[in-house]
Amino acid sequence: MTNTQLTHVQIDNYGPWTVTPEPRREVDLQTLQSRLYADLSQLFGNRGGYVFFTRFDNMIAVSNGLTIEDHAMIQESVGNRYPVTMSLSVATGTTPAAALETATEQLQEAGSAQDKSRREVLEGRHIDTEFRTDEDVQIAHFDVVDATGKYTDKLSEFDTFIQIEQGYAALMKYMREAHEGLSFFVGGDNVIAVCPDMDAADYQDVVEHVHDDVGVELQVGVGRGSLAEEAGMAAKHALESSRANGTDVEVDF
Ligand SMILES: Nc1nc2c(ncn2[C@@H]2O[C@H](COP(=O)(O)OP(=O)(O)OP(=O)(O)O)[C@@H](O)[C@H]2O)c(=O)[nH]1
């Protein structure tokens, strides 16, 4: 059974900060956001976690293996080095969507994202070591079949972007609604999904749904592990098998 531990990361009072005392230069905001994402990717990633940038002012981490103390250290490190602070809320659930719902509720109960007095909230609990298993995290790595031949080498970069984003939009919606999985665009033509227990037939159905919906052809590799890093690496190898075998779906368990 999957037991995904997710962390909702939210920059504190960021909206007001971006316009106080007057609107800040957009290039500086873009630099801050991408540096914070890069730092969090290393801070969570060095402990086996994955971070997804979602909206940049809010991010989502798969944090299995990280304790609340690890989170406190990450929060302190960012607070010491950035002009903004961030709140962290950790939760687990029967599905990734359920875990994130709990994490977000904990944060919302602590105060608004634009509340001057709500700073560096650290809520929730991690999974105790004794309860960890190597089936806790299931990750699916989706990729557009021959994106280079069909789009990158044929269309303008913006028209390629539209095709990839439409595939992503259809995928993220269907995964969320039909399976309570959470899908994140990670660059190029790739989407990484954090999933509940799903089997090869479920993934075949997802790939077919996206094709019928928006005409984008996907292939997917799926892996499991006790940490995001292990599940994600197994998923990448499974995706390589799918490329080699010409199949839509390869599941590594
Ligand atoms: N984030 C991330 N991006 C990747 C990964 N693999 C490839 N990409 C990106 O995706 C782009 C397209 O590469 P591929 O998916 O290998 O190319 P393709 O033309 O779709 O060919 P096939 O996948 O073999 O059908 C690359 O230029 C990278 O930007 C990955 O594992 N992670």
The ligand as an SDF file (V2000), in Angstrom:
LIG
                    3D

 32 34  0  0  0  0  0  0  0  0999 V2000
   12.9280   16.5510  -16.5070 N   0  0  0  0  0  0  0  0  0  0  0  0
   13.2330   15.6260  -17.4090 C   0  0  0  0  0  0  0  0  0  0  0  0
   13.2760   15.9760  -18.7060 N   0  0  0  0  0  0  0  0  0  0  0  0
   13.6040   15.0300  -19.6020 C   0  0  0  0  0  0  0  0  0  0  0  0
   13.8900   13.6990  -19.2190 C   0  0  0  0  0  0  0  0  0  0  0  0
   14.1470   12.9850  -20.3490 N   0  0  0  0  0  0  0  0  0  0  0  0
   14.0200   13.8370  -21.3870 C   0  0  0  0  0  0  0  0  0  0  0  0
   13.6750   15.0800  -20.9470 N   0  0  0  0  0  0  0  0  0  0  0  0
   13.3510   16.2690  -21.7600 C   0  0  0  0  0  0  0  0  0  0  0  0
   12.4860   15.8800  -22.8180 O   0  0  0  0  0  0  0  0  0  0  0  0
   13.0000   16.3050  -24.0640 C   0  0  0  0  0  0  0  0  0  0  0  0
   12.6290   15.3080  -25.1360 C   0  0  0  0  0  0  0  0  0  0  0  0
   13.3940   14.1170  -24.9600 O   0  0  0  0  0  0  0  0  0  0  0  0
   12.8210   12.6660  -25.2000 P   0  0  0  0  0  0  0  0  0  0  0  0
   11.5620   12.4960  -24.4690 O   0  0  0  0  0  0  0  0  0  0  0  0
   13.9110   11.7010  -24.9380 O   0  0  0  0  0  0  0  0  0  0  0  0
   12.5670   12.7300  -26.8020 O   0  0  0  0  0  0  0  0  0  0  0  0
   11.3800   12.2490  -27.7100 P   0  0  0  0  0  0  0  0  0  0  0  0
   11.5690   12.9110  -29.0210 O   0  0  0  0  0  0  0  0  0  0  0  0
   10.0500   12.4420  -27.0550 O   0  0  0  0  0  0  0  0  0  0  0  0
   11.6560   10.7190  -27.9270 O   0  0  0  0  0  0  0  0  0  0  0  0
   11.0200    9.4380  -27.1430 P   0  0  0  0  0  0  0  0  0  0  0  0
   10.8030    9.8440  -25.7200 O   0  0  0  0  0  0  0  0  0  0  0  0
   12.0650    8.3700  -27.2880 O   0  0  0  0  0  0  0  0  0  0  0  0
    9.7410    9.1130  -27.8530 O   0  0  0  0  0  0  0  0  0  0  0  0
   14.4810   16.4760  -23.8140 C   0  0  0  0  0  0  0  0  0  0  0  0
   15.0180   17.4640  -24.6420 O   0  0  0  0  0  0  0  0  0  0  0  0
   14.5360   16.9290  -22.3810 C   0  0  0  0  0  0  0  0  0  0  0  0
   14.2920   18.3270  -22.3190 O   0  0  0  0  0  0  0  0  0  0  0  0
   13.8510   13.3640  -17.8300 C   0  0  0  0  0  0  0  0  0  0  0  0
   14.0700   12.2200  -17.3940 O   0  0  0  0  0  0  0  0  0  0  0  0
   13.5150   14.3690  -16.9760 N   0  0  0  0  0  0  0  0  0  0  0  0
  1  2  1  0
  2  3  2  0
  2 32  1  0
  3  4  1  0
  4  5  2  0
  4  8  1  0
  5  6  1  0
  5 30  1  0
  6  7  2  0
  7  8  1  0
  8  9  1  0
  9 10  1  0
  9 28  1  0
 10 11  1  0
 11 12  1  0
 11 26  1  0
 12 13  1  0
 13 14  1  0
 14 15  2  0
 14 16  1  0
 14 17  1  0
 17 18  1  0
 18 19  2  0
 18 20  1  0
 18 21  1  0
 21 22  1  0
 22 23  2  0
 22 24  1  0
 22 25  1  0
 26 27  1  0
 26 28  1  0
 28 29  1  0
 30 31  2  0
 30 32  1  0
M  END
$$$$
